[in-house]
């Protein structure tokens, strides 16, 4: 049986004290030279040293992990977001721990206990409602770096916020369809509308006002924002005079594709569809999905960078970062003849 490499083995090989090595591995080694830090990190990789997180947690020591709270890990947006976090964090010795609140809706205390126990170096919160509860309980227990996405709708001076220009995204989506001659546009919205979706709705309304056209409230539908939700809502859309459909994420659009196909309808001949997110799969649909691109990878990368910056600088001033969106025109929209 191969013996586990310990931090003492690593320190001995580096010719440094255990304390020095520990500080560098925990991103608290800014007082040491870059040469020393690089030496320790290279030896860590060469020797295959991994911290004993369980022992550290039992001792009440914060480990090199960051907690990420998402509302639905099945949603492809969050899959890509988490992937971007992992690609940025893991090479720097930071290990993401994912919490899907779909499994903890009735036991938020579990999350609070976990985050307050000192086992995370930072938090990335992307779930509406739950994030607010976590912030209220954890932020007063111990100051740790926190980054939220716009859907979490948290505005605190001590919390970083990453958002996209949702109003512009909503405006771009509807303007594209209006320019193609569509006026009967169906909107698929969640049953509970978070702040970022409210901003997109304002963008929808702005586009109609710019064209001096009145939208049809009867073409607004509420559904679960998922492939299943889109599949089910297609049955209601075909009963209307809508010629185009706007969804607030690409997953829902994927479900609508299938629902319409089973009802004998085609995209874009019968319905033009535009999504939101530009997940990787959007380009592989048939027809390829027109959508509003969110910079998902950039959001994940930025979230990690903000956390690490706070870890190294003992909490910096909170920032409010808004990233741009872009209309990606593909094959799922066409002119309404």
VEXDREN-2710 file (C-alpha; in Angstrom, 1 decimal):
% VEXDREN-2710
k/r/px/py/pz
1/UNK/0.0/0.0/0.0
2/UNK/1.4/3.4/-1.0
3/UNK/1.8/5.8/1.9
4/UNK/0.0/9.1/1.7
5/UNK/2.4/12.1/1.1
6/UNK/2.1/14.4/4.1
7/UNK/2.7/18.2/4.3
8/UNK/5.8/17.3/6.4
9/UNK/7.2/15.3/3.5
10/UNK/6.5/18.3/1.2
11/UNK/8.1/20.8/3.6
12/UNK/11.2/18.5/4.0
13/UNK/11.6/18.2/0.2
14/UNK/11.3/21.9/-0.2
15/UNK/13.7/22.7/2.6
16/UNK/11.0/24.9/4.2
17/UNK/9.0/24.9/7.4
18/UNK/5.6/23.2/7.6
19/UNK/4.1/26.6/8.5
20/UNK/5.6/28.2/5.3
21/UNK/4.3/25.5/3.1
22/UNK/0.9/25.5/4.7
23/UNK/0.5/29.3/4.2
24/UNK/1.5/29.0/0.5
25/UNK/-0.9/26.2/-0.1
26/UNK/-3.7/28.1/1.6
27/UNK/-3.0/31.2/-0.6
28/UNK/-1.7/33.2/2.4
29/UNK/2.0/33.2/1.2
30/UNK/2.1/36.6/-0.4
31/UNK/5.0/37.6/2.0
32/UNK/7.2/34.8/0.4
33/UNK/9.0/35.2/-2.9
34/UNK/7.4/34.1/-6.2
35/UNK/10.3/31.6/-6.5
36/UNK/9.4/30.0/-3.2
37/UNK/5.7/29.9/-3.9
38/UNK/6.3/28.3/-7.4
39/UNK/8.7/25.8/-5.8
40/UNK/6.1/24.6/-3.3
41/UNK/3.3/24.4/-5.9
42/UNK/5.5/22.5/-8.3
43/UNK/6.6/20.0/-5.6
44/UNK/2.9/19.6/-4.5
45/UNK/2.1/18.5/-8.1
46/UNK/5.3/16.3/-8.5
47/UNK/4.8/14.5/-5.2
48/UNK/1.0/14.2/-5.6
49/UNK/0.3/15.9/-2.3
50/UNK/-3.4/16.5/-1.4
51/UNK/-4.5/18.1/1.8
52/UNK/-6.4/16.0/4.3
53/UNK/-9.6/18.0/4.2
54/UNK/-11.5/15.8/6.5
55/UNK/-8.9/16.2/9.2
56/UNK/-8.8/20.0/8.6
57/UNK/-12.5/20.3/9.0
58/UNK/-12.5/18.3/12.2
59/UNK/-9.9/20.7/13.5
60/UNK/-12.0/23.7/12.4
61/UNK/-9.5/24.8/9.8
62/UNK/-10.9/26.4/6.6
63/UNK/-9.9/24.3/3.6
64/UNK/-9.1/25.3/0.0
65/UNK/-12.7/24.8/-1.2
66/UNK/-15.4/27.2/-2.4
67/UNK/-19.1/26.5/-2.1
68/UNK/-21.2/27.0/-5.2
69/UNK/-25.0/27.1/-4.7
70/UNK/-27.1/26.5/-7.8
71/UNK/-30.9/26.1/-8.1
72/UNK/-30.9/23.2/-10.6
73/UNK/-27.7/21.4/-11.7
74/UNK/-29.7/19.8/-14.6
75/UNK/-30.0/23.2/-16.2
76/UNK/-27.3/23.3/-18.8
77/UNK/-26.4/27.0/-18.0
78/UNK/-25.3/25.9/-14.5
79/UNK/-23.4/22.9/-15.9
80/UNK/-21.4/25.2/-18.1
81/UNK/-21.0/27.8/-15.4
82/UNK/-19.7/25.2/-12.9
83/UNK/-17.3/23.8/-15.6
84/UNK/-15.8/27.2/-16.1
85/UNK/-15.4/27.6/-12.3
86/UNK/-13.6/24.2/-12.1
87/UNK/-11.3/25.0/-15.0
88/UNK/-10.2/28.3/-13.3
89/UNK/-10.1/27.2/-9.7
90/UNK/-8.6/23.7/-9.7
91/UNK/-5.3/24.6/-11.4
92/UNK/-4.9/27.2/-8.6
93/UNK/-5.4/24.6/-5.9
94/UNK/-9.0/25.7/-5.1
95/UNK/-11.6/22.9/-5.2
96/UNK/-15.3/23.7/-5.8
97/UNK/-18.0/22.0/-3.8
98/UNK/-21.4/22.0/-5.5
99/UNK/-24.7/22.4/-3.6
100/UNK/-27.8/21.8/-5.7
101/UNK/-30.6/23.5/-3.7
102/UNK/-33.1/21.3/-5.4
103/UNK/-32.1/18.7/-2.9
104/UNK/-32.0/21.0/0.1
105/UNK/-35.2/23.2/-0.2
106/UNK/-36.6/21.8/3.0
107/UNK/-33.3/21.8/4.9
108/UNK/-31.5/25.1/4.3
109/UNK/-30.0/24.7/7.8
110/UNK/-27.8/22.1/6.3
111/UNK/-26.2/24.7/4.0
112/UNK/-25.9/27.3/6.7
113/UNK/-24.2/24.8/9.0
114/UNK/-21.8/23.7/6.2
115/UNK/-20.8/27.2/5.3
116/UNK/-20.5/28.5/8.8
117/UNK/-18.3/25.5/9.8
118/UNK/-15.2/27.1/8.3
119/UNK/-14.9/24.5/5.5
120/UNK/-15.1/27.0/2.6
121/UNK/-12.8/29.8/1.6
122/UNK/-15.6/31.5/-0.3
123/UNK/-19.1/31.2/-1.7
124/UNK/-20.6/31.6/-5.2
125/UNK/-24.3/32.0/-4.9
126/UNK/-26.6/31.6/-8.0
127/UNK/-29.9/30.5/-6.5
128/UNK/-32.8/33.0/-5.9
129/UNK/-34.3/33.0/-2.4
130/UNK/-32.0/30.5/-0.9
131/UNK/-29.0/32.8/-1.4
132/UNK/-30.6/35.5/0.6
133/UNK/-31.1/33.2/3.5
134/UNK/-27.5/32.0/3.3
135/UNK/-26.2/35.5/3.3
136/UNK/-28.3/36.6/6.2
137/UNK/-27.0/33.7/8.4
138/UNK/-23.4/33.3/7.2
139/UNK/-22.2/36.8/6.5
140/UNK/-22.5/37.8/10.1
141/UNK/-20.8/34.7/11.5
142/UNK/-17.5/35.1/9.7
143/UNK/-16.3/37.3/6.9
144/UNK/-15.7/35.2/3.8
145/UNK/-15.6/36.2/0.2
146/UNK/-19.0/36.0/-1.5
147/UNK/-19.9/36.4/-5.2
148/UNK/-23.5/36.3/-6.4
149/UNK/-25.1/36.1/-9.8
150/UNK/-27.8/38.5/-10.8
151/UNK/-30.6/35.9/-10.3
152/UNK/-29.7/35.8/-6.5
153/UNK/-30.7/39.5/-6.3
154/UNK/-28.4/40.5/-3.4
155/UNK/-27.0/44.0/-3.1
156/UNK/-24.6/44.3/-0.1
157/UNK/-21.5/46.4/0.1
158/UNK/-19.6/43.3/1.3
159/UNK/-20.7/41.0/-1.6
160/UNK/-19.4/40.9/-5.1
161/UNK/-22.1/40.8/-7.8
162/UNK/-21.9/39.5/-11.4
163/UNK/-24.7/40.3/-13.7
164/UNK/-25.4/40.6/-17.4
165/UNK/-27.4/43.3/-19.2
166/UNK/-30.7/41.5/-19.0
167/UNK/-32.7/44.5/-20.1
168/UNK/-30.7/44.7/-23.3
169/UNK/-31.0/41.0/-23.8
170/UNK/-34.8/41.1/-23.6
171/UNK/-34.8/44.1/-26.0
172/UNK/-32.6/42.4/-28.5
173/UNK/-34.7/39.2/-28.6
174/UNK/-38.0/40.9/-29.2
175/UNK/-36.5/43.5/-31.6
176/UNK/-35.1/40.7/-33.7
177/UNK/-38.5/39.1/-34.0
178/UNK/-40.3/42.4/-34.7
179/UNK/-37.8/43.2/-37.4
180/UNK/-38.8/39.9/-39.0
181/UNK/-42.4/40.9/-39.1
182/UNK/-43.6/38.9/-36.0
183/UNK/-46.1/40.7/-33.8
184/UNK/-47.9/37.8/-32.1
185/UNK/-45.0/36.7/-29.9
186/UNK/-45.5/34.1/-27.1
187/UNK/-43.4/34.6/-23.9
188/UNK/-42.4/31.7/-21.7
189/UNK/-41.8/32.9/-18.1
190/UNK/-41.1/31.1/-14.8
191/UNK/-43.9/30.8/-12.2
192/UNK/-41.8/32.8/-9.8
193/UNK/-39.9/35.6/-11.5
194/UNK/-36.5/36.5/-10.1
195/UNK/-34.9/40.0/-10.6
196/UNK/-32.9/39.1/-13.7
197/UNK/-36.0/37.9/-15.5
198/UNK/-37.9/41.0/-14.5
199/UNK/-35.2/43.0/-16.2
200/UNK/-35.6/40.9/-19.4
201/UNK/-39.4/41.5/-19.3
202/UNK/-38.7/45.2/-19.2
203/UNK/-36.5/44.8/-22.3
204/UNK/-39.4/43.0/-24.0
205/UNK/-41.7/45.8/-23.3
206/UNK/-39.2/48.4/-24.4
207/UNK/-38.9/46.8/-27.8
208/UNK/-42.6/46.9/-28.3
209/UNK/-42.7/50.5/-27.3
210/UNK/-39.9/51.3/-29.7
211/UNK/-42.0/49.8/-32.5
212/UNK/-45.2/51.4/-31.3
213/UNK/-46.8/48.0/-31.1
214/UNK/-48.9/46.6/-28.3
215/UNK/-48.0/43.2/-27.0
216/UNK/-50.7/40.6/-26.4
217/UNK/-50.8/39.6/-22.7
218/UNK/-52.7/36.4/-23.5
219/UNK/-49.5/35.1/-25.2
220/UNK/-47.6/35.1/-21.9
221/UNK/-47.2/31.6/-20.4
222/UNK/-45.8/30.3/-17.1
223/UNK/-43.8/27.1/-17.1
224/UNK/-41.0/25.3/-15.4
225/UNK/-37.8/26.6/-17.0
226/UNK/-36.6/23.2/-18.2
227/UNK/-36.8/20.9/-21.2
228/UNK/-39.8/19.2/-19.6
229/UNK/-41.5/22.6/-19.0
230/UNK/-40.9/23.6/-22.6
231/UNK/-42.2/20.3/-23.9
232/UNK/-45.5/20.7/-22.0
233/UNK/-46.1/24.4/-22.8
234/UNK/-45.9/23.7/-26.5
235/UNK/-49.4/22.1/-26.2
236/UNK/-50.8/25.5/-25.1
237/UNK/-48.8/27.6/-27.6
238/UNK/-50.3/25.8/-30.7
239/UNK/-53.8/26.8/-29.6
240/UNK/-52.9/30.5/-30.1
241/UNK/-52.2/32.7/-33.0
242/UNK/-48.6/33.2/-32.0
243/UNK/-46.0/33.0/-34.8
244/UNK/-42.9/33.4/-32.6
245/UNK/-41.7/32.3/-29.2
246/UNK/-39.3/33.9/-26.7
247/UNK/-37.9/31.7/-23.9
248/UNK/-35.8/32.9/-21.0
249/UNK/-33.3/30.0/-21.3
250/UNK/-32.2/27.6/-24.0
251/UNK/-33.2/24.5/-22.1
252/UNK/-36.9/25.5/-22.3
253/UNK/-36.5/26.2/-26.1
254/UNK/-35.1/22.6/-26.5
255/UNK/-38.2/21.2/-24.9
256/UNK/-40.5/23.4/-27.1
257/UNK/-38.7/22.0/-30.2
258/UNK/-39.7/18.5/-29.3
259/UNK/-43.2/19.4/-28.2
260/UNK/-43.9/21.2/-31.4
261/UNK/-42.5/18.4/-33.5
262/UNK/-44.8/15.9/-31.9
263/UNK/-47.7/18.2/-32.6
264/UNK/-46.8/18.3/-36.3
265/UNK/-45.3/21.8/-36.2
266/UNK/-41.9/22.8/-37.4
267/UNK/-39.3/25.4/-36.6
268/UNK/-39.0/28.0/-38.1
269/UNK/-41.7/27.4/-40.7
270/UNK/-44.6/27.4/-38.2
271/UNK/-42.9/29.2/-35.2
272/UNK/-39.7/31.2/-34.9
273/UNK/-38.0/30.5/-31.6
274/UNK/-35.4/32.5/-29.7
275/UNK/-33.6/31.4/-26.5
276/UNK/-31.4/32.9/-23.9
277/UNK/-28.0/31.8/-22.7
278/UNK/-26.3/30.3/-25.8
279/UNK/-25.4/27.0/-24.2
280/UNK/-23.1/24.7/-26.2
281/UNK/-26.0/22.5/-27.4
282/UNK/-27.8/25.5/-29.1
283/UNK/-25.6/25.2/-32.1
284/UNK/-26.3/21.5/-32.5
285/UNK/-30.1/21.6/-32.5
286/UNK/-31.9/21.2/-35.8
287/UNK/-32.4/23.9/-36.8
288/UNK/-29.6/25.7/-34.9
289/UNK/-31.1/27.9/-32.2
290/UNK/-31.1/31.7/-32.4
291/UNK/-30.4/33.0/-28.9
292/UNK/-29.1/35.7/-26.7
293/UNK/-25.6/34.8/-25.6
294/UNK/-24.6/35.2/-22.0
295/UNK/-20.8/35.0/-21.4
296/UNK/-21.2/31.9/-19.2
297/UNK/-17.5/30.9/-19.1
298/UNK/-16.4/34.5/-18.4
299/UNK/-18.9/34.6/-15.5
300/UNK/-17.5/31.5/-13.9
301/UNK/-13.9/32.6/-14.4
302/UNK/-14.6/36.1/-13.0
303/UNK/-16.3/34.6/-10.0
304/UNK/-13.3/32.5/-9.1
305/UNK/-10.9/35.4/-9.7
306/UNK/-12.9/37.7/-7.3
307/UNK/-12.9/34.9/-4.6
308/UNK/-9.1/34.3/-4.9
309/UNK/-8.4/38.1/-4.9
310/UNK/-10.3/38.4/-1.6
311/UNK/-8.5/35.4/-0.2
312/UNK/-5.1/36.9/-0.9
313/UNK/-6.0/40.4/0.2
314/UNK/-8.2/39.6/3.2
315/UNK/-11.5/40.9/1.5
316/UNK/-11.3/43.7/-1.0
317/UNK/-14.0/46.3/-1.8
318/UNK/-17.0/44.6/-3.3
319/UNK/-17.5/45.1/-7.0
320/UNK/-20.5/45.1/-9.3
321/UNK/-19.6/43.6/-12.6
322/UNK/-22.1/43.8/-15.5
323/UNK/-21.2/41.8/-18.6
324/UNK/-22.6/42.3/-22.1
325/UNK/-25.0/40.1/-24.0
326/UNK/-25.2/39.5/-27.7
327/UNK/-27.8/38.3/-30.2
328/UNK/-26.6/35.1/-32.0
329/UNK/-28.7/34.7/-35.1
330/UNK/-29.0/31.2/-36.4
331/UNK/-31.7/29.1/-38.1
332/UNK/-34.6/29.0/-35.7
333/UNK/-36.0/32.4/-36.7
334/UNK/-37.3/33.5/-40.1
335/UNK/-39.3/36.3/-41.6
336/UNK/-43.1/36.1/-41.0
337/UNK/-44.6/36.2/-44.5
END
